[in-house]
Amino acid sequence: MTIVREIDVIPFRNRLKEIAIKIGMSLVNQTKIITAASELARNMLKYANGGNVTIEVVSKGRENGVRLVFVDEGPGIKDISLAMKDGYSTGKSLGLGLPGTKRLVSEFQIESEVGKGTKVTVTKWKNG
């Protein structure tokens, strides 16, 4: 899905909720993945003027989950380890975005190259 305007986040969140329900994810875990996804989508809008997100159902043994891959062609993140620290912000926010998102999901991976863009992959397992 392409996210280039704030309004694009709504159908994305709705689709994500449908998929989470379909795999039998609990309401608590649905809320966690939707909150994390909203934060990452808003970061993409704020820092990179949007990008694309892929939603897929994944499985590991008998466990099902949802994987989201956010890709943008923005300015990139100069120092990922600094960006992952609680309280760090380049904007006028509390700086809870990336570290907070990581705490909400089961798996979190970020790759970024200055001047090229950023790719964030998150997975939330149904029971995790």
Beta strands, then each sheet from edge to edge (+ up, - down):
strand 1: 2-3
strand 2: 51-60
strand 3: 63-72
strand 4: 107-113
strand 5: 117-125
sheet 1: 1+ 2- 3+ 5- 4+
end
